Amino acid sequence: GKYTISNESFLKNSKLVDYLAIRASYGIQGNIDKATSPDLIIQVGSRNSNTGLYQSYFKYLANPDLRWEKTTSYNFGLDFSLFKPTGDRKESIISGTFDIYSKYGDKIIVSRQVSQVIGLDQVKINGGRIKNSGFEGSITVVPYQTKDISTSFRFIYSVNKNLLLEANKDINVTDADKLNGTALIEGEAIGSLYSYEFAGLNETYGFPMFYNNNKEKRYQLYDEEMHLVYSGKTTPDISGGFDLNVRYKRLYMNVGFQYSLGASARLPNIYRSNDDNVFDPLTNVTKEFNNRWRVSGDENHTNIPVIWDSEKYNTAKSALNAPTYLTSYTTPLEMYDYSTARVAKTDNLRLRNINLNYIFPESITSKLGVQSLVANIQ
């Protein structure tokens, strides 16, 4: 529903309030994954070049347990514009809109990694209940506006927080899920990221060390002493943008920025997936290696480990009494890429666009036989 307060008699002749309205809404929305079917779907493909027969493949595996996702939404909003336009001014000096919302999702649909023996590496499941709440708003200020000149500034602000209220009890949360930011953990946000707790570089060998669940420094970790710590979440808490618009007669300029705050992400892997192939001639090498550990003492001013050497690795493993195997990651260097040392905030401010437009007058477009003509630099 919507109630336009500015239509009331006590605001009809107001010079301050040009428009004022409040809004409220409630709704329930259902959603089902269109790429899922309760039955096995097989699609006929192209002919086999050897047999001449058509080949078929699994398009969708049967997923009869997947249910509708239901979202219940509440929203309260305010729209306003202040200082009525007069003379050549066509817009109010200040205008804006604000919304407060809350959404409750039940039986949310999420992707779940599974063994590839079933023919797929992930399936869709109902993950539980989630709550999203937040605030969105925008304010536009037009400080100066005449027939030939106008300026305006618009600021957009959005805050969103999500919380997993209840997780599917059938979901087995693994360390790999936590490291990839896909774990569904009750009481935490979707996209929560976990990492091995980095304990610095070993002073003798330059390989990374990690804390176990007893806060002891270890070269590698047994499964029973595996220790992961919360490292933030992959979605920002705050996002938005702002724009500056300037017009002089037929010349228009727009400059736009966007920003986000509150998210985290992993830095690119130092050693990629192949420890023995650090310097790949077909790929660029990160300049972080300029600050790597070389001699004892370097661990006091860098957290970039030594270049991989299998002989040194085996010597260090024996000297430090490290486990001989890991189920999640084979070497400390791979664990390093998933440690707190390789997590960074993604807070950013970006220049989104710069546009410069000129609208040609009718005296020119009519001679060219076109209805309108605009020159644009972006």
C-alpha positions in Angstrom: 0.0 0.0 0.0 0.9 3.6 -0.4 -0.2 6.8 1.3 0.7 10.1 -0.4 0.9 12.6 2.5 1.6 15.6 0.2 -2.0 15.3 -1.2 -3.4 16.2 2.1 -4.8 19.7 2.5 -2.2 20.7 5.2 0.6 20.2 2.7 -1.1 21.5 -0.5 0.4 24.9 -0.3 3.7 24.0 1.3 6.8 25.6 -0.2 9.1 23.1 1.5 7.4 19.7 0.7 6.9 19.0 -3.0 6.1 15.3 -2.6 5.9 13.0 0.4 4.7 9.4 0.5 5.1 6.3 2.7 4.9 2.7 1.4 4.5 -0.7 2.9 4.3 -4.1 1.3 4.1 -7.8 2.2 4.5 -10.7 -0.1 5.2 -14.4 -0.5 7.2 -15.7 -3.4 7.9 -19.2 -4.5 10.8 -20.3 -6.6 11.9 -23.6 -8.1 15.2 -24.4 -9.9 14.3 -24.8 -13.6 17.4 -26.9 -14.2 16.1 -29.6 -11.9 13.5 -32.3 -12.4 12.0 -35.0 -10.2 12.6 -37.4 -13.1 15.7 -38.4 -15.1 15.9 -36.3 -18.3 17.9 -37.6 -21.2 18.5 -35.5 -24.2 19.3 -36.8 -27.7 22.5 -35.3 -29.1 24.4 -35.5 -32.4 25.2 -38.6 -34.4 28.3 -40.6 -33.5 30.8 -40.4 -36.3 31.7 -44.0 -36.0 28.4 -45.8 -35.4 26.1 -43.3 -37.2 23.7 -43.5 -34.3 22.4 -40.6 -32.2 24.1 -40.2 -28.9 22.2 -39.3 -25.7 23.4 -37.8 -22.5 22.0 -37.0 -19.0 20.6 -33.5 -19.1 19.1 -33.6 -15.5 19.5 -36.3 -13.0 16.4 -37.2 -11.0 16.1 -35.0 -7.9 12.7 -35.8 -6.4 13.5 -34.5 -2.9 14.0 -30.8 -4.0 11.1 -28.6 -2.8 9.9 -25.1 -3.6 11.9 -22.3 -2.1 9.6 -19.8 -0.4 10.5 -16.2 0.5 8.4 -14.0 2.7 9.1 -10.3 2.3 8.3 -7.1 4.4 9.1 -3.7 3.1 8.6 -0.1 4.4 9.6 2.9 2.3 9.6 6.7 2.2 9.6 8.9 -1.0 10.1 12.6 -0.8 11.1 15.8 -2.6 11.8 19.1 -0.9 11.7 22.7 -2.1 9.3 23.0 -5.0 10.7 24.0 -8.4 10.2 27.6 -9.5 11.1 29.6 -12.6 13.3 27.7 -15.0 13.9 24.9 -12.4 12.1 21.7 -13.3 13.3 19.5 -10.4 13.1 19.8 -6.6 16.4 20.8 -4.9 16.4 17.6 -2.8 14.6 14.3 -3.5 15.1 10.7 -2.4 13.8 7.4 -1.4 14.4 5.1 1.6 13.5 1.4 2.1 13.8 -0.9 5.0 13.2 -4.6 4.2 13.3 -8.0 5.8 13.1 -11.3 3.9 12.7 -14.8 5.3 13.7 -17.7 3.0 12.5 -21.2 3.8 13.9 -24.3 2.1 16.4 -22.2 0.2 17.9 -23.8 -2.8 21.7 -24.2 -2.8 24.3 -26.1 -4.7 26.0 -29.0 -3.0 29.2 -30.7 -4.2 28.9 -34.5 -4.5 30.9 -37.4 -5.7 31.2 -37.5 -9.5 30.3 -41.2 -9.5 26.7 -40.1 -10.0 27.5 -38.3 -13.2 27.6 -34.7 -11.8 29.9 -32.8 -9.4 27.1 -30.9 -7.7 23.3 -31.1 -7.1 20.7 -28.7 -5.9 19.3 -29.2 -2.4 17.1 -27.3 0.1 19.6 -25.7 2.5 17.4 -24.5 5.3 16.1 -21.1 6.5 17.8 -17.8 5.9 17.0 -14.2 6.9 18.0 -11.1 4.8 17.5 -7.7 6.2 18.8 -4.3 5.2 18.3 -0.7 4.2 18.4 1.0 0.8 18.4 4.6 0.0 19.2 7.3 -2.6 19.3 11.1 -2.4 19.5 13.4 -5.4 20.5 17.0 -4.9 20.1 19.6 -7.7 21.7 22.7 -6.3 21.6 24.8 -9.5 19.3 24.6 -12.5 18.4 27.1 -15.2 17.4 26.9 -18.8 21.1 26.6 -19.9 22.9 25.3 -16.9 22.2 22.5 -14.4 24.1 20.4 -11.9 23.0 17.4 -9.9 24.5 14.9 -7.5 23.0 11.5 -6.6 24.2 9.2 -3.8 23.1 5.5 -3.5 23.6 3.5 -0.3 22.7 -0.1 0.5 23.2 -2.2 3.6 22.4 -5.9 3.6 23.0 -8.7 6.1 22.1 -12.3 5.8 22.0 -15.0 8.5 21.5 -18.7 8.2 18.8 -19.5 10.8 18.6 -23.2 10.2 20.7 -25.5 8.1 19.6 -28.7 6.5 20.4 -31.4 9.0 21.4 -33.8 6.2 24.2 -31.6 5.1 27.6 -32.7 6.2 29.7 -29.6 6.4 33.3 -30.4 5.5 36.6 -28.4 5.8 36.7 -28.1 2.1 33.3 -26.4 2.2 34.5 -23.9 4.8 37.7 -23.2 2.8 35.7 -22.6 -0.4 33.2 -20.3 1.3 30.3 -22.7 0.5 29.6 -24.1 4.0 26.1 -23.8 5.4 26.7 -23.0 9.1 23.8 -22.1 11.4 24.2 -18.6 12.9 26.6 -17.4 10.2 26.2 -15.6 6.9 26.0 -17.3 3.6 29.4 -17.1 2.0 31.4 -17.3 5.2 35.1 -17.9 4.5 37.4 -20.0 6.7 41.2 -20.4 6.5 44.1 -22.2 8.1 45.6 -20.0 10.8 48.9 -18.8 9.5 51.7 -18.9 12.1 54.5 -17.3 10.1 57.5 -18.8 8.2 59.9 -21.4 9.6 63.2 -19.6 10.5 65.3 -22.5 9.1 63.6 -23.6 6.0 61.3 -20.7 5.0 58.2 -22.9 4.6 54.9 -21.7 6.1 53.7 -22.9 9.6 50.2 -23.1 10.9 48.4 -23.3 14.3 46.7 -26.5 15.2 43.6 -26.7 17.5 45.9 -26.3 20.6 47.5 -23.1 19.2 50.8 -25.0 18.6 52.9 -24.1 15.5 53.0 -27.0 13.1 54.5 -27.6 9.7 51.6 -29.8 8.6 48.4 -30.8 10.4 46.8 -34.2 11.1 43.0 -34.3 10.4 42.3 -34.6 14.1 44.2 -31.3 14.9 42.9 -29.4 11.9 42.2 -25.8 12.9 40.2 -23.3 10.7 39.4 -19.7 11.6 36.7 -17.4 10.3 38.2 -15.0 7.7 35.2 -12.9 6.7 32.5 -13.4 4.0 32.5 -13.1 0.3 29.5 -10.7 0.0 29.8 -7.0 1.0 27.8 -5.5 3.9 27.6 -2.1 2.2 27.5 -1.1 -1.5 26.3 1.7 -3.6 27.5 4.6 -5.8 27.3 8.2 -6.6 27.0 10.3 -9.8 27.7 13.8 -10.8 25.8 15.3 -13.7 26.5 18.7 -15.3 24.8 20.3 -18.3 25.6 23.4 -20.2 23.1 24.0 -23.0 23.4 21.0 -25.2 26.6 19.6 -23.6 26.2 16.9 -20.9 28.7 15.3 -18.7 28.2 12.4 -16.3 30.8 10.9 -13.9 29.9 7.8 -11.9 31.5 5.9 -9.1 30.6 2.7 -7.2 31.8 1.3 -3.9 31.5 -1.8 -1.7 32.6 -2.5 1.9 32.8 -5.4 4.2 33.7 -8.4 2.0 36.8 -10.6 1.9 38.4 -12.8 -0.7 41.4 -15.0 -1.2 44.4 -13.6 -3.0 45.6 -15.4 -6.1 47.5 -18.7 -5.4 51.2 -18.3 -5.0 52.0 -21.8 -6.3 48.9 -22.5 -8.3 48.1 -26.2 -8.5 51.6 -27.4 -9.4 54.3 -26.9 -6.8 57.1 -28.0 -9.1 56.1 -25.5 -11.8 56.3 -22.1 -10.2 57.9 -20.4 -13.1 55.6 -21.4 -16.0 56.9 -19.9 -19.3 53.3 -19.5 -20.5 52.1 -17.5 -17.5 53.1 -14.4 -15.6 54.9 -14.8 -12.2 53.6 -12.7 -9.4 56.0 -10.0 -8.3 55.4 -11.1 -4.7 58.3 -13.5 -5.2 60.6 -10.5 -5.0 59.8 -10.4 -1.3 60.1 -14.2 -0.6 62.0 -15.8 2.2 65.7 -16.4 1.2 67.7 -16.7 4.4 67.1 -17.1 8.1 65.8 -13.8 9.5 63.6 -13.0 6.4 60.6 -14.4 8.3 60.6 -11.3 10.4 59.6 -9.0 7.5 57.9 -11.2 5.0 55.2 -13.9 4.8 56.0 -15.0 1.3 57.5 -18.6 1.6 60.6 -19.9 0.0 60.5 -21.2 -3.6 59.5 -24.8 -3.7 62.2 -27.5 -3.5 61.2 -31.1 -3.0 64.5 -32.0 -1.4 64.2 -29.2 1.2 60.6 -30.0 1.7 61.4 -33.7 2.6 64.2 -32.5 4.9 62.0 -30.1 6.7 59.2 -32.6 7.0 61.5 -35.0 8.7 63.2 -32.4 10.9 59.9 -30.9 12.0 58.2 -34.2 12.6 55.4 -33.4 10.2 52.6 -35.7 9.1 53.4 -37.7 6.0 50.0 -37.1 4.4 47.0 -34.8 4.4 43.5 -35.6 3.2 42.7 -32.0 2.1 46.0 -30.5 0.9 49.2 -32.3 0.2 51.8 -29.8 1.1 52.2 -26.7 3.4 52.5 -24.5 0.3 49.0 -25.5 -0.9 47.7 -25.0 2.7 49.4 -21.6 2.6 47.2 -20.5 -0.3 44.2 -21.3 1.9 45.5 -19.6 5.0 44.8 -16.3 6.7 47.9 -14.9 5.0 46.2 -15.0 1.7 42.9 -13.3 2.6 42.3 -9.7 2.0 39.5 -7.2 2.3 37.8 -6.3 -1.0 36.7 -2.8 0.0 36.9 -0.7 -3.1 35.9 2.6 -4.8 35.7 2.3 -8.6 35.3 4.9 -11.3 32.4 3.4 -13.2 32.1 5.7 -16.1 32.8 9.2 -17.6 30.4 10.3 -20.3 30.5 13.4 -22.4 27.5 14.0 -24.8 26.6 16.7 -27.2 23.1 16.9 -28.7 23.1 18.7 -32.1 20.5 21.3 -32.6 17.5 20.8 -34.9 18.9 23.3 -37.4 21.7 20.8 -38.2 19.8 17.5 -37.9 17.1 18.8 -40.3 19.7 19.5 -43.0 21.1 16.0 -42.5 17.7 14.4 -42.7 17.9 12.8 -39.3 15.6 13.1 -36.3 18.3 13.4 -33.8 22.1 13.3 -33.6 24.3 12.8 -30.5 28.1 12.8 -30.3 29.3 10.7 -27.4 32.7 10.2 -25.7 33.0 7.6 -23.0 
